[in-house]
Amino acid sequence: MCGIVGYLGTKDAFPILIKGLHRLEYRGYDSAGVALVDNNGNLNVYKTKGKVANLENYCKDKDISGCVGIAHTRWATHGEPSDVNAHPHFSQSKNIALIHNGIIENYLTLKKFLISKGYEFRSETDTEVLVQLIEFMMKEHKLSLYDAVYQALTQVVGAYAIGVIEKGNPDLLITARTSSPLIVGLGEGEYFLGSDASPIVEYTKNVIYPEDRQVIKIERGKEIEIRSLDNEDLIKPEVKEIELSLDDIEKGGFPHFMLKEIFEQPKSLALCMNGRVQKEQKEIILSGVRDHIEKFAKARRILITACGTSWHAGLIGKYLFETLCRIPVEVEVASEFRYRNPVIFSDDILIAISQSGETADTLAAMELAKAQGAFIYGVCNVVGSSVARLTDSGTYTHAGPEIGVASTKAFTTQVCVLTMTALAVAKELKTISEEEYKRIVTELCHIEEKIGKILEKTSEIESMSKIFTYARNFLYLGRGFNYPVAMEGALKLKEISYIHAEGYPAAEMKHGPIALIDEEMPIIVVAPRYALYNKILSNVQEVKARKGRIIAIVTEGDTEIKKQADCVIEIPETEECLSPLLTVIPLQLLSYYIAIAKGKDVDQPRNLAKSVTVE
C-alpha cells in the first residue's frame, strides 16, 4: 500500500526520488518523506503530511544534496497521518534512516524490549521499532549495518519491504522484503528501488525481483549481495527485463488515468487475447490450461478467491465455469477464506485473482490452499509478482499498468481470462458443443470493436451523469452474468464519488431494498435482452410505481424497458456469457463523470490504496 523508492548512483538522488514518489501516488497515501546522505556523510530526513507536492515545497530551502537516498509515501496503519508518523524514521542516535511498506506484527513485544534497554520513541508507528532494533543490533553486537539489518529481521514477524541508509556512509543502501512488493533496478553504476516498476522504468529495464526473506546489500562499486534469512547462503540474482514503457505510465492527453484506462480497454483486451484466441481457426489456446488439463478434468470443484473488483470478476467466473464446464464453483472473499478454516481437498483447484499480484489476503489464501494440496491457478497482471511466483499455473491478463485506483481495464481483462479459461476447459472436457464453442469464440473476437462503439457514447453518458450528482444513494440491479456487474458498478461509484451504492440481484429487490425507493433514488438496471429479460422488466415497473428514477443498460433496439426508463444506454448485442465485458463499460463511465461533476479526485480517492499489501 505504501510506496517506497531508493537510489544509489552518481546522479543527485533527490529529483529521482521525488519523481518516483509522484509515480507511486496512485497506490494511495497520506504523507511523504525522503532521506539523503550528502557527500559529507550527513544524514538528512525531511517529511510532511499530505501530498508529495507538499514535500517538494518543504524541501525548497533544505540541503537536498547526495547521491544515495530513500523516499516513501505512507498509508497510515499504526498512528494517524502526521509529520511525525511519516517515513523515513530515524534511529535513536539519528545515524540510521529507514522506510517500510508492510506491518510488523510483533512490534509491541519488540518495543517493550527496546524501551527496557533505554530506547525512546518519537512516533506511534511499528516501523520506528524496526529501525531502533537495527541500531540496537549494531551497538549490542558491534555489527555492520548490513549484518544488523539481517539479524534484526530474524526477530521480526510480519510483512515488509524496506530501504535503509546510514549516516557517514554514502556508498551503501540496504533493502529486504517479505510479503510486500519490491523491485531492484540495475543501471550503469546505479541502482534503484521501487514498490513496482513505475519509478524505475525511465532509467533501466533490467531488474531483480527479490524473493521473500531476502536481504540485499547495494554498495557502490561492488556486486549486489543477497542473503536469505533462512540459511544465510549467498544468492545469485536473476536479472529480468521489464516490459513496462514510460508511455504506459503517462496520461497520454487524457485528464485522468481512470479515463485513459477506460478507453484503453479495447487495446488491453486485444493484448489479453493476443496469441490465445485464434480468430481464423475459432480456437483458444492457453498453455496454462493445456499443460494441466488433467487437473481440471479431475477437479472436485473450483474455488475462486479474490478481493474487491477482482472478487466481482471471480463471481462472473463462477457463472462461466458452471455454465460452460459443469464444474461446481465457490467464490470466496480472500480475507474471509483464509481465516475460517475452510475445507480444502487435494483435488480442488484454487483460482486466485489479483491485479497487482501482491494482495496480502489473496496470497495468504493461496498459501493455505497450497499447503492442503490444492492446485493453484493464478490470474494476475504483473509479471514476476508474488501471485505469479506462488502458482502452479496461470494466465497473465496483460492489461498493462493500471494507475487509477479504481480498477477498470483490470476487471475486463480478468473476466476475459476467466472466459478464455472456461472455454478452453469446456472444449477439452466436451461439456460444450463444437457449434456453441466456435460461436462464442467468434463473438469474443468482436468484443473490442463493440466496446469501441460504447465508448463513442461518452459525451452522451457525460451529459446524463450531471443529472444524478444530487443523489446520496444508488441501487444497482442485475441478474445472471450481470448481477456481479451491478455490484462492480456500485463499487466504482462508491470508490470515486463517495456516494453510497449497493449492487443487488434484481429479484431480491422485493426482499428489502424496495423500501428505499422514492423519487430521490436513482436505480441502475443492467438489462440486456436475455432469458430473464421479462423478469427484470417487471422489476423496472415496480420501481416506476414507486417513482424511482431508472437508468437502464439495454441491448440495442430495446423497446420495452426504454418506455419505462428515465435514461437509457444501449450496448451492442453479444453472447450472454460475454455481456459483462460490455455492460460494465457504461457503468465505469457513469461513475467517472458523476465523480468529476462532484469535483472529486478520481485517480486518488480518499482513504483508498491501489494495492492492499497488508491486512
C-alpha positions as CSV (number, residue, x, y, z in Angstrom):
1,M,0.0,0.0,0.0
2,C,2.8,2.4,0.9
3,G,5.2,3.3,-1.9
4,I,9.0,3.1,-1.5
5,V,11.7,4.4,-3.7
6,G,15.5,4.2,-3.4
7,Y,18.6,5.3,-5.3
8,L,22.3,4.9,-5.2
9,G,24.5,6.1,-8.0
10,T,26.3,9.1,-9.5
11,K,23.4,11.4,-10.0
12,D,21.7,13.7,-7.5
13,A,19.2,11.4,-5.7
14,F,16.5,13.9,-4.7
15,P,15.0,14.5,-8.2
16,I,14.9,10.8,-8.9
17,L,13.3,10.0,-5.6
18,I,10.6,12.8,-5.9
19,K,9.7,11.7,-9.4
20,G,9.5,8.2,-8.2
21,L,7.1,9.2,-5.4
22,H,4.9,11.0,-7.9
23,R,4.7,7.9,-10.0
24,L,3.7,5.9,-6.9
25,E,1.0,8.3,-5.8
26,Y,-1.7,6.1,-7.4
27,R,-1.0,3.5,-4.7
28,G,-2.7,5.7,-2.1
29,Y,-1.0,7.7,0.7
30,D,-1.4,10.4,3.3
31,S,2.2,11.6,3.9
32,A,5.6,11.6,2.2
33,G,9.2,11.8,3.1
34,V,12.8,11.5,1.9
35,A,16.2,10.7,3.5
36,L,19.5,11.5,1.9
37,V,23.2,11.0,2.8
38,D,25.1,14.0,1.4
39,N,28.7,13.9,0.2
40,N,29.9,14.9,3.6
41,G,28.2,12.0,5.2
42,N,25.4,13.9,6.8
43,L,22.0,12.1,7.1
44,N,19.1,14.5,6.3
45,V,15.4,13.4,6.7
46,Y,12.5,15.6,5.5
47,K,8.9,14.5,5.7
48,T,5.4,16.1,5.7
49,K,1.8,15.1,6.0
50,G,-0.1,15.4,2.7
51,K,0.9,15.2,-0.9
52,V,4.3,14.7,-2.5
53,A,4.0,18.4,-3.7
54,N,3.9,19.4,0.0
55,L,7.2,17.6,0.5
56,E,8.7,19.3,-2.5
57,N,7.7,22.7,-1.2
58,Y,9.0,21.9,2.3
59,C,12.4,20.9,0.8
60,K,12.9,24.1,-1.3
61,D,15.2,25.7,1.3
62,K,16.8,22.4,2.6
63,D,20.0,20.6,1.8
64,I,18.9,18.0,-0.7
65,S,22.4,17.0,-1.9
66,G,23.6,13.5,-2.1
67,C,23.8,10.5,-4.5
68,V,22.1,8.0,-2.2
69,G,18.6,8.2,-0.7
70,I,15.3,6.6,0.2
71,A,11.8,8.0,-0.1
72,H,8.3,7.0,0.9
73,T,4.6,7.6,0.6
74,R,2.7,6.4,3.7
75,W,-0.8,5.0,4.0
76,A,-1.5,5.1,7.8
77,T,-1.8,1.8,9.7
78,H,-0.2,2.4,13.1
79,G,-0.6,6.0,14.1
80,E,-2.6,8.8,12.4
81,P,-1.3,10.7,9.4
82,S,1.2,13.3,10.7
83,D,4.6,14.7,10.1
84,V,6.0,12.7,13.0
85,N,4.5,9.4,11.8
86,A,5.6,9.9,8.2
87,H,8.5,7.9,6.9
88,P,11.5,7.8,6.8
89,H,12.1,7.1,10.5
90,F,15.4,7.8,12.4
91,S,17.0,5.5,14.9
92,Q,17.6,7.0,18.4
93,S,21.0,8.3,17.5
94,K,19.8,9.6,14.1
95,N,22.5,7.6,12.5
96,I,20.1,5.3,10.6
97,A,17.0,6.1,8.5
98,L,14.5,3.5,7.3
99,I,11.4,3.3,5.1
100,H,8.9,0.5,5.3
101,N,5.9,-0.9,3.4
102,G,4.1,-3.5,5.5
103,I,3.2,-4.3,9.1
104,I,5.5,-5.5,11.9
105,E,3.0,-7.8,13.8
106,N,5.2,-8.3,16.9
107,Y,6.2,-4.6,17.2
108,L,4.7,-4.2,20.7
109,T,6.8,-7.0,22.1
110,L,9.9,-5.6,20.4
111,K,9.0,-2.1,21.5
112,K,8.8,-3.1,25.2
113,F,12.1,-4.8,24.9
114,L,13.8,-1.7,23.4
115,I,12.2,0.6,26.0
116,S,13.7,-1.6,28.7
117,K,17.1,-1.0,27.0
118,G,16.7,2.8,27.2
119,Y,15.3,3.5,23.7
120,E,12.8,6.3,23.4
121,F,10.2,6.5,20.6
122,R,9.1,9.6,18.7
123,S,6.3,8.2,16.7
124,E,3.3,5.8,17.0
125,T,4.4,3.6,14.2
126,D,5.5,-0.1,14.1
127,T,8.2,1.0,11.6
128,E,10.2,3.0,14.2
129,V,10.5,-0.2,16.2
130,L,12.4,-1.8,13.3
131,V,14.9,1.0,12.8
132,Q,15.6,1.1,16.6
133,L,16.0,-2.7,16.7
134,I,18.6,-2.4,13.9
135,E,20.6,0.2,15.9
136,F,20.4,-2.0,19.0
137,M,21.8,-4.9,17.0
138,M,24.7,-2.7,15.7
139,K,25.6,-1.4,19.1
140,E,25.0,-4.6,21.2
141,H,26.8,-6.9,18.8
142,K,29.1,-4.5,17.1
143,L,27.7,-5.3,13.6
144,S,27.8,-3.6,10.3
145,L,24.6,-2.0,9.1
146,Y,24.0,-4.9,6.7
147,D,24.6,-7.6,9.4
148,A,22.4,-5.6,11.8
149,V,19.5,-5.4,9.4
150,Y,19.9,-9.2,8.8
151,Q,19.9,-10.0,12.5
152,A,17.0,-7.6,13.3
153,L,14.8,-9.2,10.6
154,T,15.3,-12.6,12.1
155,Q,13.4,-11.2,15.1
156,V,10.6,-9.7,13.1
157,V,7.1,-11.2,12.4
158,G,5.1,-9.6,9.7
159,A,5.4,-8.1,6.2
160,Y,7.9,-5.7,5.0
161,A,9.8,-4.1,2.1
162,I,12.4,-1.8,3.5
163,G,15.2,0.6,2.5
164,V,17.9,1.6,5.0
165,I,20.7,4.1,4.8
166,E,23.3,5.2,7.3
167,K,25.0,8.5,8.3
168,G,28.6,8.7,7.2
169,N,28.1,6.0,4.5
170,P,27.1,7.5,1.1
171,D,28.1,4.3,-0.6
172,L,25.6,1.9,0.9
173,L,21.9,1.1,0.6
174,I,20.3,-2.0,2.3
175,T,16.9,-3.4,1.3
176,A,14.9,-6.5,2.1
177,R,11.4,-8.0,1.6
178,T,8.9,-10.4,2.9
179,S,5.3,-10.5,1.7
180,S,5.5,-6.9,0.4
181,P,6.3,-5.9,-3.2
182,L,9.8,-4.8,-4.0
183,I,11.8,-4.4,-7.3
184,V,15.5,-3.6,-7.6
185,G,16.6,-1.8,-10.8
186,L,20.1,-2.2,-12.2
187,G,21.6,0.7,-14.2
188,E,25.1,1.7,-15.3
189,G,26.8,2.3,-12.0
190,E,23.5,3.0,-10.3
191,Y,20.7,1.1,-8.5
192,F,17.0,1.8,-7.9
193,L,14.4,0.5,-5.5
194,G,10.6,0.6,-6.1
195,S,7.4,-0.9,-4.8
196,D,6.8,-1.5,-8.5
197,A,8.4,-0.7,-11.8
198,S,6.9,2.7,-12.4
199,P,9.7,4.7,-10.6
200,I,12.4,2.6,-12.4
201,V,11.3,2.3,-16.0
202,E,12.7,5.7,-17.1
203,Y,16.2,4.6,-16.1
204,T,16.6,0.9,-16.7
205,K,14.8,-2.2,-18.0
206,N,17.0,-4.6,-16.0
207,V,15.5,-5.6,-12.6
208,I,15.7,-8.1,-9.8
209,Y,12.5,-9.4,-8.1
210,P,13.7,-10.3,-4.6
211,E,12.1,-13.4,-3.0
212,D,10.6,-13.5,0.5
213,R,13.1,-13.3,3.4
214,Q,16.0,-12.0,1.3
215,V,18.3,-9.2,2.4
216,I,20.2,-7.2,-0.2
217,K,23.3,-5.1,0.2
218,I,23.9,-2.5,-2.6
219,E,27.3,-1.0,-2.3
220,R,28.9,1.5,-4.7
221,G,31.5,-0.1,-7.0
222,K,30.6,-3.7,-5.9
223,E,28.3,-6.5,-7.0
224,I,24.9,-6.8,-5.3
225,E,25.0,-9.2,-2.3
226,I,21.8,-11.2,-1.5
227,R,21.4,-13.5,1.5
228,S,18.4,-15.5,2.7
229,L,17.2,-15.2,6.3
230,D,16.6,-19.0,6.2
231,N,20.1,-20.2,5.6
232,E,22.5,-17.2,5.2
233,D,23.6,-18.6,1.8
234,L,24.7,-16.1,-0.8
235,I,22.2,-16.0,-3.7
236,K,23.0,-15.3,-7.3
237,P,20.5,-12.6,-8.5
238,E,18.3,-13.5,-11.5
239,V,18.1,-10.4,-13.7
240,K,14.9,-9.9,-15.7
241,E,13.7,-7.3,-18.2
242,I,10.6,-5.4,-17.5
243,E,8.0,-4.9,-20.3
244,L,6.7,-1.6,-19.0
245,S,7.3,1.6,-21.1
246,L,7.3,5.2,-20.0
247,D,4.3,5.9,-22.2
248,D,2.3,3.3,-20.2
249,I,2.5,5.4,-17.0
250,E,1.7,8.8,-18.6
251,K,-1.8,10.2,-19.1
252,G,-1.4,10.4,-22.9
253,G,-3.6,13.5,-23.3
254,F,-6.4,12.3,-21.0
255,P,-7.4,14.4,-18.0
256,H,-7.2,11.4,-15.7
257,F,-5.6,8.0,-15.7
258,M,-9.0,6.4,-15.0
259,L,-10.5,7.8,-18.2
260,K,-7.4,6.8,-20.2
261,E,-7.7,3.3,-18.8
262,I,-11.4,3.0,-19.6
263,F,-10.6,4.0,-23.2
264,E,-7.6,1.5,-23.3
265,Q,-9.9,-1.5,-22.8
266,P,-10.3,-2.4,-26.5
267,K,-6.5,-2.4,-26.7
268,S,-5.9,-4.2,-23.4
269,L,-8.5,-6.9,-24.3
270,A,-6.7,-7.3,-27.7
271,L,-3.4,-7.8,-25.9
272,C,-5.0,-10.2,-23.4
273,M,-6.3,-12.4,-26.3
274,N,-3.3,-12.0,-28.5
275,G,-1.8,-15.4,-29.3
276,R,-4.5,-17.1,-27.2
277,V,-7.6,-16.6,-29.4
278,Q,-7.1,-17.9,-32.9
279,K,-9.5,-15.9,-35.0
280,E,-9.3,-17.9,-38.2
281,Q,-9.4,-21.3,-36.5
282,K,-12.0,-20.2,-33.9
283,E,-9.8,-21.7,-31.3
284,I,-8.5,-20.8,-27.8
285,I,-5.0,-21.9,-26.8
286,L,-4.0,-21.4,-23.2
287,S,-0.8,-23.2,-22.2
288,G,-1.7,-22.8,-18.5
289,V,-4.8,-24.9,-19.2
290,R,-3.5,-27.2,-21.8
291,D,-0.5,-28.3,-19.8
292,H,-2.7,-29.1,-16.8
293,I,-6.0,-30.2,-18.3
294,E,-6.0,-33.4,-16.2
295,K,-6.2,-31.2,-13.1
296,F,-9.4,-29.6,-14.4
297,A,-10.7,-32.9,-15.7
298,K,-10.4,-34.5,-12.2
299,A,-11.3,-31.4,-10.2
300,R,-13.8,-32.0,-7.4
301,R,-14.6,-28.3,-7.6
302,I,-13.1,-24.9,-8.4
303,L,-12.5,-22.4,-5.6
304,I,-12.1,-18.8,-6.7
305,T,-10.6,-16.3,-4.3
306,A,-10.0,-12.6,-4.6
307,C,-10.7,-9.1,-3.1
308,G,-12.7,-6.1,-4.3
309,T,-13.1,-5.7,-8.1
310,S,-11.2,-9.0,-8.6
311,W,-13.8,-10.8,-6.5
312,H,-16.6,-9.4,-8.8
313,A,-14.7,-10.8,-11.7
314,G,-14.5,-14.1,-9.8
315,L,-18.3,-14.2,-9.4
316,I,-18.6,-13.9,-13.2
317,G,-16.0,-16.8,-13.3
318,K,-18.4,-18.9,-11.3
319,Y,-21.2,-18.4,-13.9
320,L,-18.7,-19.2,-16.7
321,F,-17.2,-22.4,-15.3
322,E,-20.5,-23.8,-14.1
323,T,-22.4,-22.9,-17.3
324,L,-19.7,-24.0,-19.8
325,C,-17.7,-26.6,-17.9
326,R,-20.3,-28.1,-15.5
327,I,-17.7,-27.9,-12.6
328,P,-19.0,-26.7,-9.3
329,V,-17.5,-23.4,-8.2
330,E,-17.3,-21.5,-4.9
331,V,-16.2,-17.9,-4.8
332,E,-14.6,-16.6,-1.7
333,V,-13.5,-13.2,-0.4
334,A,-9.9,-14.0,0.4
335,S,-9.9,-12.2,3.8
336,E,-12.7,-14.5,5.0
337,F,-11.4,-17.6,3.3
338,R,-8.0,-17.5,4.9
339,Y,-9.4,-17.3,8.5
340,R,-12.5,-19.5,8.5
341,N,-10.8,-22.9,8.5
342,P,-12.1,-23.8,5.0
343,V,-12.5,-27.4,3.8
344,I,-10.0,-27.9,1.0
345,F,-9.5,-31.1,-0.9
346,S,-6.4,-32.2,-2.7
347,D,-8.4,-32.4,-6.0
348,D,-9.6,-28.8,-5.7
349,I,-8.4,-26.1,-8.0
350,L,-8.0,-22.7,-6.4
351,I,-8.1,-19.8,-8.9
352,A,-6.5,-16.7,-7.3
353,I,-7.2,-13.3,-9.0
354,S,-5.2,-10.2,-8.2
355,Q,-4.4,-7.2,-10.5
356,S,-1.1,-6.4,-8.7
357,G,-0.3,-10.0,-7.8
358,E,0.6,-8.7,-4.3
359,T,-2.8,-8.6,-2.5
360,A,-2.0,-9.8,1.0
361,D,-5.2,-11.7,1.8
362,T,-5.2,-13.4,-1.6
363,L,-1.6,-14.5,-1.2
364,A,-2.4,-15.9,2.3
365,A,-5.4,-17.8,0.9
366,M,-3.2,-19.3,-1.8
367,E,-0.6,-20.4,0.7
368,L,-3.4,-22.0,2.8
369,A,-4.8,-23.9,-0.2
370,K,-1.4,-24.9,-1.4
371,A,-0.5,-26.4,2.0
372,Q,-3.6,-28.6,1.8
373,G,-2.7,-29.9,-1.7
374,A,-4.9,-27.9,-4.0
375,F,-3.8,-27.0,-7.5
376,I,-3.2,-23.2,-7.6
377,Y,-4.1,-21.3,-10.8
378,G,-3.2,-17.6,-10.9
379,V,-4.8,-14.7,-12.8
380,C,-2.8,-11.5,-12.4
381,N,-1.4,-8.6,-14.4
382,V,2.1,-8.1,-13.1
383,V,4.8,-10.4,-14.4
384,G,7.1,-11.6,-11.6
385,S,4.6,-10.7,-8.8
386,S,4.1,-12.8,-5.7
387,V,0.9,-14.4,-7.1
388,A,2.7,-15.4,-10.2
389,R,5.6,-17.0,-8.3
390,L,3.3,-18.9,-5.9
391,T,1.0,-20.5,-8.5
392,D,1.3,-24.0,-10.1
393,S,0.0,-22.5,-13.4
394,G,-1.9,-19.5,-14.5
395,T,-2.6,-16.8,-17.1
396,Y,-1.4,-13.1,-17.2
397,T,-4.0,-10.6,-18.1
398,H,-1.5,-8.3,-20.0
399,A,-3.7,-5.3,-19.2
400,G,-0.7,-3.0,-18.9
401,P,-0.1,-0.8,-15.9
402,E,-3.3,0.4,-14.2
403,I,-2.6,3.7,-12.4
404,G,-6.1,4.8,-11.5
405,V,-7.0,3.4,-8.1
406,A,-10.5,2.3,-9.3
407,S,-9.9,-0.7,-11.5
408,T,-11.4,-0.7,-15.0
409,K,-9.3,-2.5,-17.5
410,A,-8.1,-4.9,-14.8
411,F,-11.7,-6.0,-14.4
412,T,-12.4,-6.6,-18.1
413,T,-9.1,-8.4,-18.7
414,Q,-9.7,-10.6,-15.7
415,V,-13.2,-11.5,-17.0
416,C,-11.6,-12.1,-20.4
417,V,-9.0,-14.5,-19.0
418,L,-11.7,-16.4,-17.0
419,T,-13.8,-16.6,-20.1
420,M,-10.9,-18.0,-22.2
421,T,-10.0,-20.4,-19.4
422,A,-13.6,-21.7,-19.1
423,L,-13.9,-22.1,-22.8
424,A,-10.6,-23.9,-23.1
425,V,-11.5,-26.3,-20.3
426,A,-15.1,-26.9,-21.7
427,K,-13.6,-27.8,-25.1
428,E,-11.3,-30.3,-23.6
429,L,-13.9,-31.8,-21.3
430,K,-16.5,-31.8,-24.1
431,T,-19.1,-30.1,-21.9
432,I,-19.8,-27.6,-24.7
433,S,-20.8,-28.4,-28.3
434,E,-18.4,-27.6,-31.1
435,E,-21.0,-25.2,-32.6
436,E,-21.5,-23.2,-29.3
437,Y,-17.8,-23.1,-28.7
438,K,-16.9,-21.7,-32.1
439,R,-19.8,-19.2,-31.8
440,I,-18.6,-17.8,-28.5
441,V,-15.0,-17.7,-29.6
442,T,-16.0,-15.8,-32.8
443,E,-18.0,-13.4,-30.8
444,L,-15.1,-12.9,-28.4
445,C,-13.1,-11.7,-31.3
446,H,-15.6,-8.9,-31.9
447,I,-15.8,-7.7,-28.3
448,E,-13.1,-5.0,-28.6
449,E,-14.9,-3.3,-31.5
450,K,-18.2,-3.5,-29.6
451,I,-16.6,-1.8,-26.6
452,G,-15.4,0.9,-29.0
453,K,-19.0,1.5,-30.1
454,I,-20.0,2.0,-26.4
455,L,-17.1,4.4,-25.9
456,E,-18.5,6.5,-28.8
457,K,-21.4,7.3,-26.4
458,T,-19.1,9.0,-23.9
459,S,-20.4,12.5,-24.4
460,E,-24.0,11.2,-24.0
461,I,-23.1,9.5,-20.7
462,E,-21.2,12.6,-19.5
463,S,-24.4,14.7,-20.0
464,M,-26.5,12.1,-18.3
465,S,-24.3,11.9,-15.3
466,K,-24.8,15.6,-14.4
467,I,-28.5,14.8,-13.7
468,F,-27.6,12.5,-10.9
469,T,-25.0,14.3,-8.9
470,Y,-27.6,15.2,-6.3
471,A,-28.1,11.6,-5.2
472,R,-26.9,10.3,-1.9
473,N,-27.8,6.7,-2.7
474,F,-27.9,4.5,-5.8
475,L,-29.3,1.0,-6.3
476,Y,-27.8,-1.2,-9.0
477,L,-29.8,-4.2,-10.2
478,G,-28.7,-7.1,-12.4
479,R,-29.4,-10.8,-13.0
480,G,-27.3,-13.8,-14.0
481,F,-24.0,-12.9,-15.5
482,N,-24.8,-9.3,-14.9
483,Y,-25.5,-9.4,-11.2
484,P,-21.8,-9.2,-10.4
485,V,-21.6,-6.3,-12.9
486,A,-24.2,-4.5,-10.8
487,M,-22.0,-5.0,-7.8
488,E,-19.0,-3.8,-9.7
489,G,-20.8,-0.7,-10.9
490,A,-21.9,0.2,-7.4
491,L,-18.3,-0.3,-6.1
492,K,-17.0,2.1,-8.8
493,L,-19.5,4.8,-7.8
494,K,-18.6,4.4,-4.1
495,E,-14.9,4.5,-4.6
496,I,-14.6,7.7,-6.6
497,S,-17.7,9.8,-5.9
498,Y,-18.3,8.8,-2.2
499,I,-22.0,8.2,-3.0
500,H,-23.4,5.2,-1.2
501,A,-24.4,2.5,-3.6
502,E,-25.5,-1.2,-3.4
503,G,-25.5,-3.9,-6.1
504,Y,-28.4,-6.4,-5.8
505,P,-29.8,-9.3,-7.7
506,A,-32.9,-7.8,-9.3
507,A,-35.2,-10.5,-8.0
508,E,-34.1,-9.7,-4.4
509,M,-35.2,-6.1,-4.6
510,K,-38.6,-7.0,-3.0
511,H,-36.7,-8.6,-0.1
512,G,-35.7,-5.3,1.4
513,P,-34.2,-2.6,-0.9
514,I,-37.6,-1.7,-2.4
515,A,-38.3,0.1,0.9
516,L,-35.7,2.7,0.0
517,I,-37.1,3.6,-3.4
518,D,-38.6,7.1,-3.9
519,E,-38.3,9.9,-6.3
520,E,-34.8,10.8,-4.9
521,M,-33.4,7.3,-5.5
522,P,-31.7,6.5,-8.9
523,I,-31.9,2.9,-9.9
524,I,-29.4,1.5,-12.4
525,V,-30.8,-1.6,-14.1
526,V,-28.4,-3.8,-16.1
527,A,-30.9,-5.4,-18.5
528,P,-29.6,-6.7,-21.8
529,R,-32.1,-8.9,-23.6
530,Y,-31.6,-12.5,-22.5
531,A,-33.7,-15.2,-20.9
532,L,-34.5,-13.3,-17.7
533,Y,-35.3,-10.0,-19.5
534,N,-39.1,-10.1,-18.8
535,K,-38.4,-10.6,-15.1
536,I,-36.1,-7.6,-15.0
537,L,-38.8,-5.7,-16.9
538,S,-41.2,-6.5,-14.1
539,N,-38.7,-5.1,-11.6
540,V,-38.4,-1.9,-13.6
541,Q,-42.2,-1.5,-13.5
542,E,-42.1,-2.0,-9.7
543,V,-39.5,0.8,-9.4
544,K,-41.5,3.2,-11.6
545,A,-44.6,2.5,-9.5
546,R,-42.7,4.0,-6.5
547,K,-41.4,7.0,-8.5
548,G,-37.8,5.7,-8.7
549,R,-35.6,7.2,-11.4
550,I,-34.2,4.5,-13.7
551,I,-31.0,4.4,-15.7
552,A,-31.1,1.3,-17.9
553,I,-28.3,-0.5,-19.7
554,V,-30.1,-2.3,-22.6
555,T,-29.4,-4.1,-25.8
556,E,-29.6,-2.0,-29.0
557,G,-33.1,-1.9,-30.3
558,D,-34.7,-2.4,-26.9
559,T,-38.3,-1.0,-26.8
560,E,-39.9,-2.3,-23.6
561,I,-37.6,-1.0,-20.9
562,K,-37.0,2.1,-23.0
563,K,-40.6,3.1,-22.4
564,Q,-40.1,2.9,-18.6
565,A,-36.6,4.3,-18.1
566,D,-35.7,7.9,-17.5
567,C,-32.3,7.4,-19.2
568,V,-31.1,4.6,-21.4
569,I,-27.6,3.5,-22.6
570,E,-27.6,1.0,-25.4
571,I,-24.9,-1.7,-25.9
572,P,-24.3,-3.9,-28.9
573,E,-25.8,-7.4,-28.8
574,T,-23.5,-10.3,-27.8
575,E,-23.4,-13.7,-26.3
576,E,-24.9,-13.7,-22.8
577,C,-21.7,-15.1,-21.2
578,L,-19.7,-12.2,-22.8
579,S,-22.1,-9.5,-21.9
580,P,-20.3,-8.4,-18.7
581,L,-17.5,-7.2,-20.9
582,L,-19.9,-4.7,-22.5
583,T,-22.4,-3.8,-19.7
584,V,-19.6,-2.7,-17.3
585,I,-18.3,0.0,-19.7
586,P,-21.1,2.5,-19.3
587,L,-21.1,1.9,-15.6
588,Q,-17.5,2.8,-15.4
589,L,-18.1,6.0,-17.5
590,L,-21.1,7.0,-15.4
591,S,-19.2,6.7,-12.2
592,Y,-16.3,8.6,-13.6
593,Y,-18.4,11.5,-14.9
594,I,-20.5,11.7,-11.7
595,A,-17.3,12.0,-9.6
596,I,-15.9,14.6,-12.0
597,A,-19.1,16.6,-11.8
598,K,-18.8,16.5,-8.0
599,G,-15.2,17.7,-8.1
600,K,-13.6,14.5,-6.8
601,D,-10.1,13.3,-7.3
602,V,-10.9,10.1,-9.3
603,D,-7.3,8.9,-9.6
604,Q,-6.6,9.2,-5.9
605,P,-9.8,8.7,-4.0
606,R,-9.6,9.4,-0.3
607,N,-8.6,6.5,2.1
608,L,-8.0,4.0,-0.8
609,A,-4.9,2.3,-1.9
610,K,-4.3,0.7,-5.3
611,S,-2.7,-2.5,-4.0
612,V,-3.7,-3.7,-0.5
613,T,-0.4,-5.4,0.6
614,V,-1.2,-5.5,4.3
615,E,-4.2,-6.8,6.3
